[in-house]
Amino acid sequence: MANAIRSWIAPLRTVPRDLWIAWGATFVAFLPIYRPWVVDWQIDPNYSQGFLIPLISIYLALRALKDHPDRLSNRPGGAAWIGALLVAIGLAGYVFGTGGAESFTTRTGFVLTWLGAAWWISDGSLGRLLAVPTLFLLFSVPVPAVIYYNLSVPLQTVAAISASLFLKGVGVPAVRDGNMILLPGTALEVADACSGIRSLTVLLALGALWAYLARGSAARRAILFACTIPLAVLGNAVRVSLTSLGVYIFGASVAEGATHEAMGLVVFLVTVTGLYAMSRILKTDA
């Protein structure tokens, strides 16, 4: 066990001292953003996975350093300007985000500054290696409310349309009125919580992790990640459809409490099954 831990920590010793100093300065400079960021993870159920994202990001970074020790000594020239640009954008985001009280901008600025420092100081070698592990932190950043609600409404509509078509297909007399599904004796609303945004944020992180760890070309892995979105939307449509059918057969209790929460597993089952099937089709699993 001790040898295994040392093998994971050893690559950190070869990270340039200047980069550790830059990261330390970045951490201190962005100190005011961390506490409200963690509070958002605590109070917003859409981002409770935020507590895990930094741990996964650290694991991916250590894994990258461990698997590619040659990158630490090989410094190709001509790429430092990318790091300088990322740092400039990140710091500008911090300044303007702080002035405008926009947490999304300040948090994104932190991620870009952290990555930009690695890219700048290593002249590109560590920047390329740590790009995905660092950008993975963005999955812990709550999106602005305006984007959230602009996505939520159409996703609710898609789920309502899918459920009404499914119910009619299995012979259930159902009528859709906006995001309401009218059943005999009851009405079921596809509310904001049923839009699938919560599961989408988690599944996007899962899809990115799956694609990053998969084998195959970058293009195939990018396609695999892109499939996460339609699969998550499909999974939520299936969940709402099955919930609606359950309400028709067993009553409104199906759409409440533990039963309703358990139905959320359908989204993950559909998405994970779809990602596995796509990984086989794209041959990224072997």
Secondary structure, DSSP 8 states (H G I E B T S, - for coil): -HHHHHHHHGGGGGS-HHHHHHHHHHHHHTGGGHHHHHHHHHH-GGGGGGGTHHHHHHHHHHHHHHH-THHHH---SS-HHHHHHHHHHHHHHHHHHHHTT-HHHHHHHHHHHHHHHHHHHTTTHHHHHHHHHHHGGGGGS---HHHHHHHHHHHHHHHHHHHHHHHHHTT---EEETTEEEETTEEEE--GGGSSHHHHHHHHHHHHHHHHHS-S-HHHHHHHHHTHHHHHHHHHHHHHHHHHHHHHHH-GGGGSHHHHHHHTHHHHHHHHHHHHHHHHHHT---
